[in-house]
């Protein structure tokens, strides 16, 4: 949950800076005022950020587990 919330905050900040209109909200697929390209770019950026933040949080948790127990989780 924490990684999802963090990724959402990062995405909103990046989208506000990167969007041509500097809108606070990213375009949704069913909003007709946005072109397909802008919708696809927003979706790709959002997906990539969520995956990146999730990987960082998972990896950090695994390292903390290894420090505490001496074993890598799942080995």
N, C-alpha and C positions, 0 to 999 in steps of 0.2 A: 504494500500500500504506500509506503513511504517513497519507493522509487517511482511509482506512478504519479504521485503528487509532485515530486521534484521534477520529473520529466515534463509534466504539464506546465509548470511555472517557467521552465527553461524554454519550452516551445512557444508559449505566449510572448515571451520577451523577444525571442529571435524572430518570430513572425511579424511582430509589430515593427521591427527594424527592417526586415527584408521585403515585406509586401510593398507593391507599388503604391498602394493607397495609404499605407501606414495605419491600417485598421487594427483595433485591439483584438478582434475575433478573427480566427481563420475561416476561410470559406468552407461551407459544408456542401456535400455532393448535391443536395436538393435545393440549393439556393441559386435561382436563375440569374441573378445579377453578376455572377462570376463566370468566367470562361473555364472550359475544361482544363486547360493548361494550368491555371492558377490553383484549381481544386486538386489536381494531381500532384503538383509540387508541394502543396501544403500537406497532403496525405503522406507523401514520401518522406518529407522532413519530419513529420510527427512520428511516423513509424520507426524511422532510423534513430531518433532521439530516445524513444521509449526503449528500444532494444539496447542502445548504448548504456543508458542509465541502469537498466535492469542488470546487464552484464557486470557493470562496475559494482553495484550493490551486492550481487551474488558472489562475486569474486572476493570482495571485502569481507563478507560473512564467512566464506570458506577459509580465508586466511586467519580470521579471528578464531574460528573453531580449531584450526590446526595449532595455533599458539596455545590455546587453552588445553587441548587434549593430546597434542603431539601427533595426531593423525589427520590426514586430509579427508574431508567428508566424502563418503562414497567409495573409498578405496577398500 
